[in-house]
Amino acid sequence: MNIDFMKLFNKVVGVVFGFMLLFLTLGIIIGVIRLFMYTGDLIMEKELTLQYSKIISDVLTLFILVELSRSLVEYFNTQRLRMTFIVDAAIVFVLREIMIKLFEHKVTPEEIYALSALLLVLTVLRIGSVLMYQREKTLGKPAPTGSVEP
């Protein structure tokens, strides 16, 4: 009996990513519904700052979920993970944390420096992955099988 382990592996990864995409999609739908519900609370609330903070946090979280789901959809189309979508989600996540901490006035200078350094590294990684992808495109060489695309 000859089992093709690569085909089995690809099918298992496809099923797992399919479930992940399903749950991310459900999370986005539930998040949007809850966002509309918070808008109703905004009308009744006397303390607007707390509700604005919650809405901003939820919107940025939805952006992260959208970027991650785009990465999974791209995997189904090309059988590759695109580095740019993953790094975009990470950048949005770091920006979300910075914005929330700044808005709540709960950030130390050390945290600002650390998050800024992380943001710089992610940005350099993003630019580098785009440049490498463009270079491969202009040289006409297909990326190696199983590699990570920008």
N, C-alpha and C positions, 0 to 999 in steps of 0.2 A: 504494500500500500504506500503510495507516494503522495505526501501532503506538501502542497506549495505554501510554505510558511509566510512568504511575502504577501500572497493574495489574502491569506487568513488575517495577517497583521493589518493590511490595508482595509479590509472589511470591518475589523474590530474598531480600528481608529475612526472609520467613517461612522459607525453606529454611535460610538462615544461622542464624537463631535456633533452628530445629529441631535443627541439628547441635550448636549450643552447648548446648542443653538435654540432648541425648543424652550429650555428653561430661561435662557437670556431673553427670548422674545416674550415669554410670559411675564418676566420681570419688568420689561419695558412697558408692556400694556398695563400691568398693575401700577407701576410707577406713574404713568400718565394719568390714570384714573385718580390715584391719591393726590396728585398735583392739583387736579381740578377740585378735589374735596378741600384741600388746604386753601384754595381761593375763596371758597365759601366761608371758611373760618376767618379769613382775613377781614371780611366785612364786619363780622361780629366782634372781633378782637379789639381791645383798647390798646394793647401793647403791640404795635406794629413791627417793631424791630425784631422780636423773636420770630414772628411769622415770616418776615422777609428773609431772615437767616435760614430758616427751614426750607423755604421755597428755592433759594439760591443753591443750597446744598443738594436738594433733590434734583434740580435741573442739571447740575454738573454731574451728579451720579448717573443720570440718564444718558448724558453724553458719553461717559465711560462705557456703559453697557452697549451703546450703539457702536462704538469703535471696536469693542470686543466681538460683537456679532458680525460686523463687517469683515473682521479677520477670519472668522469661521466660514462665512459665505465664500470668501475668496479661496479658502482651502478646498471647498467643494468644487469650485470652478477650475482650479489649476493644480490641485493636489500638493499645494505648497502654502506655507504660512508666510504672509507678507510682513516683513519687519516694520514697515512704516505704520501699519494699523496698530500693531502692538505697542510701538513706541508712542504713537499718538495717544493711545489710551493711558499710558503711564504719565505722559506729560499733562494730560487733562487731570489725572488723579492728583499729581503734585500741585498743580495750580489750584485745584479745588481745596486741598488742605491749606495752602498758603492763604487763599481768599477767606476761608472760614476762620482761620486763626487770627488774621488781621482784622476781620470784621468784629470778632468777639473780643479783641484786644487781649488775647491770651497767647502771645507769642514772645519768646525771648530772642535776643540777638543771635544766640548760638543756633537756635532753630532756623532762623531766617538764613544764616550763612549755610547751614547744612542743606536746607531745601533748595537754596539757590545753586549750590554746587551740584546737587542731584539734577536739577533742571538743566544746568549747563551741560552735564554729561549726556543727558537724554537728548538734548538738542543737537549736540555734536554727533551722536549716534544716528539720529534721524537724518541729518544732512549727509553723513557718510554713506548711509545705506542708499539714499537716493542717488548720490554721485556714482556709487558702484553699479547700481542698476542701469543708470544711463550709459555708463562706460561699456557694460556688457552688451547693451542694445546697439551702440554705435559700432562696436567691433564685430557684431553679428554672431557672437558666440552664445549659444544657449547656456543658461545656468546649469550647473551639474544637477543631476537627478537627486531629489531629496534635500536640496539646499533650501535655505531660507531666503526668500525674495524681499526686497524693500516694499 
